[in-house]
Amino acid sequence: MGNLGFGELLLIFLVVLLVFGASKVPQLGDALGRGIRNFKRSMSGDDAIDVTPKKIDEGSQQPPAAADKSAQAATTPKK
């Protein structure tokens, strides 16, 4: 496969214009550009959000599940 020439690119553009209409072509270009930009950003490895879990000191706090169970046991009347 070779490179696309001007004629092939023009034909592709005309088909896209016929399928989507003149009003949608700028939106499609914008969405394609944002998608490529996001893909490049994700491939570089620079994550904007750090989602690694933080360790909790065992003596200072209880895990949320254990705290809920102890609170529930304290409020439940025993028979």
PyMOL commands that set and color helices and strands:
alter all, ss='L'
color gray80, all
select helices_A, chain A and resi 6-20+25-44+64-75
alter helices_A, ss='H'
color red, helices_A
deselect
rebuild
show_as cartoon
